[in-house]
Amino acid sequence: MSKNEIVKGVFLVALGATSYGMLATFVKLAYLDAEKFTTAEVTTSQFVYGILGILLINLFQKYKNKSEAVKATPKNIFNLMLAGTSLGATSVFYYLCVKYIDVSIAIVLLMQTVWMGVLLEWILDKKAPSKQKTIAVIIVLTGTLLATNILFNDVELNVLGVFWGMLAAASFTTTMFTANKVALGISSAQRSLFMLLGGAIIVLIFSLYTQNRPFNFAIFGNYGIFLALFGTIIPPMLLNAGFPKTGIGLGSIVSSLELPVSVLMAYFLLNETVVFSQWIGILLIIMAIVIMNINFNKK
């Protein structure tokens, strides 16, 4: 692959990761809005707009490619929707986490997918992690202690927030693991649509169970479109276009931009306090991702 193609891939992945990094700040703004939008309203608006957006993309691709596109089989659809339930759960858990703790800490908890992914791989593949991955996990855990600022400050993290954050990380780990194994023969737009439909089932159940007031449809005009664009429509398209050009290793490193972008957004738009030790922790987590994805035997 040419150098220009790799640079283009890096650019696409970076933009996708940046979009994801903005997401939690918009969720927090929705909570702080005068309307006091609920988690059910936030997630519902994101998935409704997201499904409509991806559906339009599928229709456009179908019209453009006509009979060339491979259609999803009923088995593909079922497996993708099943895999998508973890996607819906991730949104619910992460947005509940953001409700109770700062965005700059919530994103750090979500990044625990680094060591959770290693653990899941160990359990499923029955293969102990390499020294390289073990070192990376240790660095992630050290970085987390610094990034959450519990070592050098009398910070009392909300227990519920941490609980939802860790559940979000576990759910996101499952999403990443299954998304790379299910129905790879069909287009990414079809895969995204069916996974979103599966996630929407979880969001609908959560909304019906937790929404204890009339649904505020103002969320669709205020924040829903931003949540869908930066969380459901733009990032998957950019990442799916960029990863084949960069490869998994380089793509994973570039996608870690989500972490500093999320913290910077929280710092500038939400006025959250981010001290020096937290930045050191964030850099350590990014360094761990780099270590995990570099082949040291290759120049």
N, C-alpha and C positions, 0 to 999 in steps of 0.2 A: 504494500500500500504506500502511496506517495506521501511525502511530508505534508503537502497541502491538505490532503484528506485527513491526516491525523490532527492537524491544527484545526480544521473545520469541526472534527469530532469533539475535540477538547472544548471548543467554543460552544457547541450545542449542549454538551453535558454540563458545562459551567452555568449556562443560562437556565437549564432545567433545575439544577441544584439551587440556584439563586431564587428561583420561583418558589420552590419548596420552603426555602428559608424564610420567606415573607409570610407564609401561611399562618403561623401561630400568632403573629402580631395582629393580623386582621381578626382572628378569633377573639383575642383579648379585647380589642377595640369594640367588638360586638357586645361583649359582656359589660364593658364600661359605658356603652351608649346609654342615652337617656331612656331608651326603650327597654333596656335590661334583657336582651335576648337570651333565651335559654340554649343549652347544649343541643336539645332536640331540634330547635328551630335552625340553629347553625348547621348541624349535620344534614338535616333534611334539605335545606336550600342548596347546599353544596352538591349533594347527590342528584337532586332533580335537574339542576342546571348542567351538571357533569354528564349525566346520561343523555340529555338533549343534545349537548355539544358533540359528544362522541358518536351519537346516532347520526347527526348531520355529516360528520366526517366519514362514517361508514357508507352513507348514501352517496356522497361525492365520489368516494373511491370505487363504489360499485358501478356508478355511471361512467367513470373514467376508464376503469379496467374492463368493464362489461363482463364477459364470460371467463376472463383470465383468473380472477380471484378464486382461491380455494374456499369452499363453503364449510362452515363448522357443522360437524355431525351432532346428533343429539347427545352422544357421549361426551364430545368436546364441550358442549354447552353446559351439561350437568357438572363436569369436572371444574370448569372455569368458574361457574357460579358458586360451587362449593369452596373453591380456593378464594373467591372474592369475599366470602363471609369474614375472613380474617382482615381483609381490607376495611370493611365496614366497622369491625370491632376496633381496629387501630385508630380510626378517626374518632370514634366515640370515646375511647380511653384517653387518647391524647388531648382532646378538647376538654375532658373532665379534669385532666391534670393541669392544663393551663388555667382552669377556673380557680384552682386553689394555690398555685405557686407561680413564681415569675417565669416568663417565657425563656429567659436566659438559663434557667435551671431545668425547665421542662425539656428543652432540646438536648441537654446533656444526658438526661435520663433516657431519652429516645435513642441516643447514640450507644446505649448499652447493647444494641443489636450486634455490635462488633464481637463481644465475648459470648453472647447468647448464640450467635451463628456458629461459632467454633464448637460450643457445647452441643448444639443440635447435630452438627455434622459428626461429632464424636459418637453420639448416641445412635444415630441412624446408620452410619457407615462402619461402626465398630472399629474405628481407627483413631488412635491417640493423636492429639495435635502435635505438630512439629515444634521444635525449639523456637523457631521464628514466630509461630502463632502464640506460643506460651508467653514469650517476651512481650508481644503486642498486647495480650490480655492484661498482663501485669501493669503495663504502661497505661492502658485504658482505665483500669481501676484506680491507679494513682492520680491520673488526670481528673477523674470524676470527683475524688475527694477535694481536689483543689478547685475545680470548676464550680462545685456547689457551695464553696466557701464555708465549709463547716469546721475546718481545721484552725483557721486564724480569726474566727469571729463567732460570737455567741448567736449563731443562727439557729432558729427553731423551724426546721422544715415541716410544713404541714404533712402529717402522716398520710392523709387521704390523697394529697397531691402526689406524693412519692409512690403510693400504692398504684394509682391510676397510671403514672408515668412508666413504672416497671411493667405493668400489664400491656401498655401500648408498645413498649419495646419488644416484649415477648410475641405479641400479635404481629408486629411488623416483621420480625424475624421469620415467622411462619409464612407471611405474605411473600417475602423475598425468596424463600426456599421453594415454595410451590409455584410461584409465577415463572420461574426459570425451568420448570419441568413439565408443565401442563400445556397440551395443545399447541406445541411450538410450530406446527405446520400451517397454521392459519395466520392471517394478517394481525399485526399488533392492535389495529383499531377494533377488530372483532373481539380479540382477547380482552381488551380494555372494557368494551361494552358489556360483555357477559360477566366479567369480574365485578364491574360496577353494579350490575343488576343483583348479583349475589350479596354484595355489600349493602345494597339498598334494603334488602330484607332485614338485616340486622339493625340498620338505622330505623326502619319502620317499627320494628318490635320495641326498640329502645324508646322511641318517641311516644308510642301508644302507652307505654308503661310509666314514663316519667313526666310527660307533659300534663301538669295539673291546672292549667289555665287555657283559655281559648288561644289557638295558634295565632301568633302575630305574623301575618303575611307581609308586613313591612320589611322583614329580613330579606325578601327576594329583591326589593328595590335598593336596599342599603348595602348589604355585605355579601349576599348570596353569589352574585356574579363574580366578585373578586375571589371568593373562596373556591369556586369551581374552576376559574381560570388558573389560579396559582397552585391549586391543590389536585385538580382532577384532569384538566384538559391539556394545559401547556407542558407541565413537566414530563408526563409519560411520552408525549410526542417527541419532545426534544431528546430525552434520554434514550428512547428506542432508536432514534436516528443517529445519535452520537456514539453509543456504546459499540456498535459494529465497527466503527472507524477507529476508536481508541483501544478497544480490547477491554476485558473485564478489569485487569490490573490498573491501568492508567485511568480508566473511567471511574473506578471506585475512589481513587485518590482525588480526582477532580471533583467528584460529587460530594466530597467531604466539605466543600465550600458552604454547604447548607448550614453547617454549625456556626462559623463566624458571621455569616449573613444574618442568621436568626438572632444572634446576640446583639449585633449592631442595630438591627431594626428595633429591638426591644429597648436598646440604650437611647436611640434618637427619638423614636415615636412614643414610647411608653415611659421614658425617663427612669428606667430601671437602673439601679446601681450595679456596676460591674467593676470590681477591683482588680488590681494587677495580678494577684494570685489566681483569679479565675481565668484570666487570659492565658496564664502559663498552663493551667489545666486543659484549656481548650486546645492549645498548641500540642500538648502531649497526646491528646486523643487523636488529633489529625496525624501526628507522627506515627502513632500505632497503626492507623489505617494504611499509611505509606509502607510501613515495615511489613504488614501482612500481604501487601500486593506487589512487592518488588521481588524479582527473582535475582538473588545475590550471586547466583552461579552464572548469570548472563551479563555481558557488558551492556 
